[in-house]
């Protein structure tokens, strides 16, 4: 009932805002506040906009929320917004928006002047956020997004922040280009100068880093040695059962994780997946979307494949052939887009060996997500 009431209120707010006819210099200015904190500085790229009658906000606003995370894959032009249970995937290129169950939304994300804008109604409904749209200020309209119920009315919020809104408005106005002069002076063309273009910077090879092994060996060093969101962790069902707090640490840091099939467990792949799934849902209150088969997909039975498919998982084939390079626990396999997949089993040495080899190769690390698994 709470979610339904919020949804109805959101729709009423949008209708009310569309009925308002602003005037004066502030007609195009829209203030944005997340959890009652203004998004600053105000720029053309940070202000909400209306596209085909729907309110959109820049995806960079997602960094201001506390209960959700996001990941933008620039090479694939896909944006993932998620929490423990829920997920919304915006495929910007194809214009398709889906959730964790594959349900498709009618509103896509839109890229304008290099900035990705997302439909606010999709995010607010999916993650049960409260939104409010009003115009009680002479400086412009106000869009508020709260992760919890709003305790202050729009009128009172605007009144108590009148000076702040004026300051934000003045700063924004000062950044706008001045009007052109009536009779601009005739420009004098300088003598042409020939300058050799600089050499293009060398591109870093992209690699997908997958770390496995005993969670007790990871420690803070591994989780802090690499940038957040630069690698993925795959654990067996037994490791997930024994280390639920470790999974929580991964989620809080925005690190993707998946289920690692153990060929020595004595259980079928289907049984391992069901076991891990039950543990995640009952003890960790999370879910995985990736399964890694270290020996490849060939040994999997029809039952195993069905369990992977029915569970909505993506299968990562971890099979390494004899022609692949291997060094100090690193196994590199070229994927279809020529980006190597690096499988690293954590040892007592921690990330030292891994950092050495990666620095020698100059790799730009990326995590394995559901769209990079094959």
ABEGO torsion letter per residue (X at the ends): XAAAAAAAAAAAAAAAAAABBBBEAAAABBBBBBGGBBBOBBBAAABBBBBGGBBBBBAAAAAABAABBBBBBAAAGBBBBBBAABBBBBBAAAGBBBBAAGBBBABBBBBBGGBBBBBAAAAAAAAGBBBBBBBABAAEBBBBBBABBBABBAAAAAAAAAAAAAAAAAAAAAABBBBBBABBBBBBBBBBBBBBBBBBBBBBBBBBBBBBEBAAAAEAAAAAABBBGABBBBBBAAAAAABAAAAAAAAAAGBBBBBBBBAAAGBBAAAAAAAAAAAAAAAAGBBBABBBBAAEAAABBAAAAAAAAAAGBBBBBABBBAABBBBGGBBBBBBAAGBBBBBBBBBAAEAAAAAAAAAAAGBBBBBBBAAABX
